[in-house]
Amino acid sequence: MAQQDESIAKLNKEKKHQEEINRKLMEDLQSEEDKSNHTNKVKAKLEQTLDDLEDGLEREKRARADLDKQKRKVEGELKIAQENIDEGARQRHDLENNLKKKESELHTVSSRLEDEQALVSKLQRQIKEGQSRISELEEELENERQSRAKADRAKSDLQRELEELGDRLDEQGGATAAQVELNKKREAELSKLRRDLEEANMNHENQLGGLRKKHTDAVAELTDQLDQLQKQKAKIEKEKIQANHEAEELAAQLDAETSAKLNNEKLAKQFELQLTELQTKCDEQSRQLQDFTSLKGRLHNENGELSRQLEDAESQLNQFSRLKSQLTSQLEEARRTADEEARERQTLAAQAKNYQHEAEQLQESLEEEIESKNEIMRQLSKANGEIQQWKARFEGEGLIKADELEDAKRRQAQKINELQEALDAANSKIASLEKTKSRLVGDLDDAQVDVERANAFASALEKKQKGFDKIIDEWRKKTDDLSAELDSAQRDSRNTS
């Protein structure tokens, strides 16, 4: 009975352990459902992230298309600006050629003007020289006039002296021959001087007339040349002014073209910088687009892998759900079985207690019956001893009467029969008790078998629980890996964005 109580306690303990395992299994299943819901949320979040990335990729594609469009526009503007620069350079080259041509013409005109100016200077110098020569000639002429006047005065003086001398001679009347000779000599010298003076005057007059004519012709010629040179100079000055004006216009146009070229070059540099920046941005966006494309591919692959894993998880979750349903039904069945077994165990416990009580009573009855049997056996032995004694006495003494002997035999036989009946009843009761004991032992064995079956079922449930724990650990690990991959993907997505 103690063993049966121990078995019942063990069964109750196993039942509680099994209920605890089932509760833990239900909690793990609930946790797996929560993780599955979390995985679904993570999947939805990943799909949302993927949609956001796809939207970002589309925006990047549109931005890249806009950048390409802007790049083409800038390239077109740059091409137009380059064409304008080339046209400006060509115009500048033409202007430079025209300017060089004008400068060459201006240089030629300047050379001609310088030559004319040199010629004018030369003519002016010749005029000045002629004028100075005329002045010198006039001075010489004036000197000659003065000399002539002086000669005339000297002649007059000499004439006057001669007249005075004649008068004196006439007065003196007795001039000596030496004086006469001297006078003749003086008169001859005076005549020679007169002739020389006249010749000189004539020569001077001729020279002066020639010089005057030559001077007049030279002055007229120089005046004509000067007029022509003045006209040429005015023309050259006009051409020079026009050339300077054209040169200034060309210089202004060249400055404008240079400024426009500088502006175009500056604009071209700005366009080139913008183009470089756009090219850099385009390259950066191309790289980002490639990164996004690779990230999209990787995320698509990861999403496919996660979807596959999620499908596997959902499939396994469905399997778990079915298994949960099966386990729930099995758990309910086990609970019902456990309840039935508990009730049966309670019944068996009650029956065992009853059986134990009955067994104790039967044991007491058996002991009493055995005692009664022993007492009957003792009485039977005593009766047999008395019979033997009586028989011995009867045989030895022969004193007992036949009636007493028969009465004693009858009483003894009756007592023996009673004892035999009591013995048979005791044996029957002992046999019944043995049968009851055997039945109780059989019931106890059945209870032991049920306990072993319950233990085997509990072991099977424990093995299943271990298998579920292992599967749950694997899925927990997979869920942790998926969560880590999701966190990594989200960090990459945040870093990328």
C-alpha positions in Angstrom: 0.0 0.0 0.0 2.9 2.4 0.8 4.3 1.6 -2.7 0.9 2.3 -4.2 0.7 5.6 -2.3 4.2 6.4 -3.5 3.2 5.5 -7.1 0.1 7.7 -6.7 2.2 10.6 -5.3 4.6 10.1 -8.2 1.8 10.1 -10.7 0.4 13.3 -9.1 3.9 14.8 -9.3 4.3 13.6 -12.9 0.9 15.1 -13.6 1.9 18.4 -12.1 5.2 18.3 -14.0 3.4 17.4 -17.2 0.9 20.3 -16.6 3.9 22.6 -16.0 5.5 21.3 -19.2 2.3 21.8 -21.1 1.9 25.3 -19.6 5.5 26.1 -20.6 4.8 24.6 -24.1 1.7 26.8 -24.4 3.8 29.8 -23.3 6.5 28.9 -25.8 3.8 28.5 -28.5 2.4 31.8 -27.5 5.9 33.3 -27.6 6.4 31.7 -31.0 3.1 33.2 -32.1 4.3 36.6 -30.8 7.6 36.1 -32.6 5.7 35.1 -35.7 3.6 38.3 -35.4 6.8 40.2 -34.7 8.3 38.6 -37.8 5.2 39.6 -39.8 5.5 43.1 -38.5 9.3 43.0 -39.4 8.3 41.7 -42.8 5.8 44.5 -43.2 8.4 47.0 -42.0 11.0 45.5 -44.4 8.4 45.6 -47.2 7.7 49.2 -46.2 11.4 49.9 -46.1 11.8 48.2 -49.5 9.0 50.3 -50.8 10.6 53.4 -49.4 13.9 52.4 -50.9 12.2 51.7 -54.2 10.5 55.1 -54.0 13.9 56.7 -53.1 15.4 54.8 -56.1 12.6 56.1 -58.3 13.2 59.6 -57.0 17.0 59.1 -57.6 16.2 57.9 -61.1 14.0 60.9 -61.7 16.6 63.2 -60.1 19.2 61.5 -62.3 17.0 62.0 -65.3 16.6 65.6 -64.3 20.3 65.9 -63.8 20.9 64.3 -67.2 18.4 66.7 -68.7 20.0 69.6 -66.9 23.4 68.2 -67.9 22.3 68.0 -71.6 20.9 71.5 -71.2 24.1 72.8 -69.7 26.1 71.0 -72.3 23.9 72.6 -75.0 24.3 76.0 -73.3 28.0 75.3 -73.0 28.1 74.2 -76.6 26.3 77.4 -77.6 28.6 79.4 -75.3 31.6 77.6 -76.8 30.2 78.4 -80.3 29.7 82.0 -79.1 33.2 82.0 -77.8 34.5 80.5 -81.0 32.5 83.1 -83.0 33.8 85.8 -80.6 37.3 84.4 -81.1 36.8 84.4 -84.8 35.4 87.9 -84.7 38.2 88.9 -82.4 40.6 87.3 -84.8 39.0 89.2 -87.7 39.0 92.4 -85.7 42.6 91.7 -84.8 43.4 91.2 -88.4 41.4 94.3 -89.3 43.1 96.1 -86.5 46.5 94.8 -87.7 45.5 95.8 -91.2 44.4 99.2 -90.0 47.5 99.5 -87.9 49.5 98.6 -90.9 47.6 101.1 -93.0 48.0 103.6 -90.1 51.6 102.7 -89.9 51.9 103.2 -93.6 50.0 106.5 -93.4 52.0 107.4 -90.4 55.2 106.6 -92.3 53.9 108.6 -95.2 52.9 111.3 -92.8 56.2 111.2 -91.2 57.8 111.2 -94.7 55.6 114.1 -95.7 56.3 115.8 -92.4 60.0 115.1 -92.9 59.6 116.5 -96.4 57.7 119.5 -95.0 60.3 119.9 -92.4 62.9 119.6 -95.0 61.1 122.1 -97.2 60.5 124.3 -94.2 64.1 124.0 -93.4 65.0 124.8 -97.0 62.5 127.7 -96.9 64.1 128.8 -93.7 67.5 128.3 -95.3 66.2 130.2 -98.4 64.8 132.8 -96.2 67.9 133.0 -94.2 69.9 133.0 -97.5 67.5 135.7 -98.7 68.0 137.5 -95.5 71.7 137.1 -95.9 71.5 138.2 -99.5 69.3 141.1 -98.4 71.8 141.8 -95.7 74.6 141.5 -98.3 72.5 143.6 -100.6 71.9 146.0 -97.8 75.6 145.9 -97.1 76.2 146.3 -100.7 73.7 149.2 -100.7 75.4 150.5 -97.7 78.8 149.9 -99.3 77.4 151.5 -102.5 76.0 154.3 -100.5 79.3 154.4 -98.6 81.1 154.2 -101.9 78.7 156.9 -103.3 79.4 158.9 -100.2 83.1 158.1 -100.6 82.7 158.9 -104.2 80.9 162.1 -103.3 83.5 162.7 -100.7 86.2 161.9 -103.2 84.4 164.0 -105.8 84.0 166.7 -103.2 87.6 166.2 -102.2 88.6 166.1 -105.8 86.6 169.2 -106.5 88.1 170.6 -103.3 91.5 169.4 -104.6 90.7 170.9 -108.0 89.7 174.0 -106.3 92.7 173.8 -104.1 94.8 173.0 -107.2 93.1 175.7 -109.0 93.8 177.8 -106.0 97.2 176.6 -105.5 97.8 176.6 -109.4 101.2 175.3 -108.8 100.6 171.7 -108.0 103.6 169.7 -108.4 104.0 166.9 -110.9 104.1 164.5 -108.1 100.8 165.7 -106.9 99.5 165.5 -110.4 100.7 162.0 -110.8 99.2 161.2 -107.4 96.0 162.8 -108.5 96.1 160.8 -111.7 96.9 157.7 -109.9 94.1 158.5 -107.5 91.7 159.2 -110.3 92.8 156.0 -112.0 92.2 154.1 -108.8 89.0 156.0 -108.4 87.9 155.1 -111.9 88.9 151.5 -111.3 87.0 151.6 -108.0 84.0 153.1 -109.8 84.2 150.4 -112.5 84.7 147.7 -109.9 81.9 149.2 -107.9 79.6 149.4 -110.9 80.6 145.9 -111.9 80.0 144.8 -108.4 76.7 146.6 -108.3 75.8 145.1 -111.6 76.9 141.7 -110.4 75.1 142.2 -107.2 72.0 143.4 -109.0 72.2 140.4 -111.3 72.8 138.0 -108.5 70.1 139.7 -106.4 67.7 139.5 -109.3 68.6 135.9 -109.9 68.4 135.2 -106.2 65.1 137.1 -106.1 63.8 135.2 -109.0 65.2 131.9 -107.7 63.8 132.8 -104.3 60.5 133.8 -105.8 60.4 130.5 -107.8 61.6 128.5 -104.8 59.1 130.2 -102.6 56.3 129.7 -105.1 57.4 126.1 -105.6 57.8 125.6 -101.9 54.4 127.3 -101.4 52.8 125.0 -103.9 54.6 122.0 -102.3 53.6 123.3 -98.9 50.0 123.7 -100.0 50.0 120.2 -101.4 51.7 119.0 -98.3 49.2 120.9 -96.2 46.4 119.3 -98.2 48.1 115.9 -97.9 48.7 116.6 -94.3 45.0 117.5 -93.8 44.0 114.5 -95.7 46.5 112.3 -93.8 45.3 114.0 -90.6 41.7 113.2 -91.6 42.7 109.7 -92.6 44.6 109.4 -89.3 41.7 110.7 -87.3 39.4 108.4 -89.2 41.9 105.5 -88.7 42.2 106.5 -85.1 38.4 106.6 -84.8 38.2 103.3 -86.6 41.0 102.0 -84.4 39.2 103.3 -81.3 36.0 101.7 -82.5 37.9 98.5 -83.3 39.6 98.8 -79.9 36.2 99.4 -78.2 34.8 96.6 -80.2 37.8 94.5 -79.4 37.4 95.5 -75.7 33.7 94.6 -75.9 34.6 91.3 -77.6 37.4 90.8 -75.1 35.0 91.5 -72.3 32.4 89.3 -73.9 35.0 86.7 -74.4 36.1 87.0 -70.8 32.4 86.8 -69.8 31.9 83.9 -72.1 35.1 82.3 -70.7 33.9 83.0 -67.2 30.5 81.7 -68.1 32.2 78.7 -69.8 34.2 78.2 -66.7 31.1 78.4 -64.6 29.4 76.0 -67.0 32.4 73.8 -66.9 32.3 74.0 -63.0 28.6 73.3 -63.1 29.2 70.6 -65.6 32.0 69.2 -63.4 29.7 69.5 -60.3 26.9 68.0 -62.3 29.2 65.3 -63.6 30.4 64.7 -60.0 26.8 64.7 -58.8 25.9 62.5 -61.7 28.8 60.2 -60.9 27.9 60.3 -57.2 24.3 59.7 -58.0 25.3 56.9 -60.4 27.4 55.4 -57.6 24.5 55.9 -55.2 22.2 54.5 -57.8 24.5 51.5 -58.2 24.7 51.3 -54.4 20.9 51.6 -54.3 20.6 49.1 -57.1 23.0 46.7 -55.4 21.3 47.5 -52.0 17.9 47.0 -53.7 19.1 43.7 -55.2 20.6 42.7 -51.9 17.5 43.8 -50.0 15.4 42.1 -52.7 17.5 39.0 -52.2 17.3 39.4 -48.5 13.6 40.1 -48.8 13.3 37.0 -50.9 15.3 35.1 -48.4 13.4 36.6 -45.6 10.2 36.0 -47.4 11.3 32.4 -48.0 12.3 32.2 -44.4 9.1 33.8 -43.4 7.2 31.4 -45.6 9.2 28.6 -44.1 8.5 30.2 -40.7 4.8 30.6 -41.6 4.8 27.0 -42.9 6.5 25.8 -39.8 4.3 28.1 -37.8 1.3 26.5 -39.5 2.9 23.2 -38.7 3.4 24.5 -35.2 -0.2 25.6 -35.2 -1.4 22.3 -36.4 1.0 20.6 -34.0 -0.2 23.0 -31.4 -3.7 22.0 -32.2 -2.7 18.4 -32.2 -0.8 19.0 -29.0 -3.6 21.0 -27.6 -6.0 18.2 -28.5 -3.4 15.8 -27.2 -3.0 18.0 -24.2 -6.7 18.2 -23.7 -6.9 14.4 -24.2 -3.9 14.1 -21.8 -5.7 16.4 -19.5 -8.8 14.4 -19.8 -6.8 11.3 -19.5 -4.9 12.8 -16.6 -8.2 13.9 -15.1 -9.6 10.5 -15.7 -6.4 8.9 -14.4 -6.5 11.3 -11.5 -10.1 10.4 -10.9 -9.2 6.8 -11.4 -6.2 7.3 -9.2 -8.4 8.9 -6.7 -10.8 6.1 -7.2 -7.9 3.6 -7.1 -6.6 5.5 -4.1 -10.0 5.3 -2.5 -10.3 1.7 -3.6 -6.7 1.1 -2.5 -7.6 2.6 0.8 -10.7 0.5 0.9 -8.7 -2.4 -0.3 -6.1 -1.6 2.2 -8.8 -1.3 4.9 -10.4 -4.4 3.6 -7.0 -6.1 3.4 -6.3 -5.0 6.9 -9.7 -6.2 8.0 -9.2 -9.3 5.9 -5.7 -9.6 7.4 -7.3 -9.2 10.8 -10.0 -11.6 9.8 -7.4 -13.9 8.3 -5.3 -13.7 11.4 -8.5 -14.3 13.5 -9.5 -17.1 11.2 -6.0 -18.5 11.4 -6.1 -18.1 15.1 -9.5 -19.7 15.0 -8.2 -22.4 12.8 -5.2 -22.8 15.0 -7.6 -22.9 17.9 -9.8 -25.4 16.1 -6.7 -27.3 15.2 -5.7 -27.2 18.8 -9.2 -28.1 19.9 -9.2 -30.8 17.2 -5.8 -32.0 18.4 -7.1 -31.7 21.9 -10.2 -33.6 20.9 -8.2 -36.2 19.1 -6.0 -36.3 22.2 -9.0 -36.7 24.4 -10.3 -39.3 22.0 -7.0 -41.0 22.2 -7.1 -40.7 25.9 -10.6 -41.9 26.0 -9.8 -44.6 23.6 -6.8 -45.5 25.7 -8.8 -45.4 28.8 -11.5 -47.3 27.1 -9.1 -49.8 25.8 -7.1 -49.9 29.0 -9.9 -49.8 31.5 -13.0 -50.7 29.6 -14.9 -48.7 32.2 -16.9 -46.4 30.0 -20.2 -47.3 29.0 -21.2 -47.7 25.5 -23.8 -45.0 25.7 -21.4 -42.6 27.1 -18.9 -43.6 24.6 -21.3 -43.1 21.8 -22.4 -39.9 23.3 -18.9 -38.8 23.6 -18.1 -39.9 20.1 -21.2 -38.1 18.9 -20.3 -35.0 20.8 -16.8 -35.3 19.6 -17.8 -35.9 16.1 -20.2 -33.0 16.3 -17.5 -30.9 17.7 -15.1 -32.1 15.0 -17.7 -31.4 12.4 -18.2 -28.0 13.9 -14.5 -27.5 14.0 -14.3 -28.9 10.5 -17.0 -26.6 9.3 -15.4 -23.7 11.0 -12.1 -24.8 9.5 -13.7 -25.1 6.1 -15.4 -21.7 6.6 -12.0 -20.3 7.7 -10.3 -21.9 4.7 -13.1 -20.6 2.4 -12.8 -17.2 4.0 -9.0 -17.5 3.7 -9.4 -18.5 0.0 -11.8 -15.6 -0.5 -9.4 -13.3 1.2 -6.6 -14.7 -1.0 -8.8 -14.1 -4.0 -9.5 -10.6 -2.9 -5.8 -10.1 -2.2 -5.0 -11.5 -5.6 -7.6 -9.2 -7.1 -6.2 -6.3 -5.2 -2.7 -7.2 -6.3 -4.0 -7.4 -9.9 -5.6 -4.0 -9.5 -2.4 -2.8 -8.0 -0.5 -4.3 -10.9 -2.9 -2.6 -13.3 -2.5 0.6 -11.5 1.3 0.1 -11.7 0.9 -0.6 -15.5 -1.2 2.6 -15.8 1.4 4.4 -13.8 4.1 3.0 -16.1 2.0 3.9 -19.1 1.5 7.4 -17.7 5.2 7.6 -17.1 5.9 6.5 -20.7 3.4 9.0 -21.9 5.0 11.7 -19.7 8.5 10.6 -21.1 7.1 10.9 -24.6 5.7 14.3 -23.8 8.9 15.3 -22.2 10.8 14.1 -25.3 8.4 16.0 -27.5 8.8 19.0 -25.2 12.6 18.7 -25.6 12.1 18.5 -29.3 9.8 21.5 -29.2 12.3 23.3 -27.0 15.0 22.5 -29.5 12.8 23.7 -32.4 11.8 26.8 -30.4 15.5 27.5 -29.7 16.3 27.1 -33.4 13.5 29.4 -34.3 14.5 31.8 -31.6 18.0 31.8 -33.0 16.6 32.3 -36.5 14.4 35.0 -35.2 17.3 36.7 -33.5 19.4 36.3 -36.7 16.5 37.8 -38.7 16.2 40.6 -36.2 19.9 41.2 -36.4 19.8 41.2 -40.2 16.8 43.5 -40.0 18.6 45.9 -37.7 21.6 45.7 -40.0 19.4 46.4 -43.0 17.7 49.3 -41.2 21.1 50.7 -40.2 22.3 50.3 -43.8 19.1 51.9 -45.0 19.5 54.8 -42.5 23.2 55.2 -43.4 22.3 55.1 -47.1 19.5 57.6 -46.7 
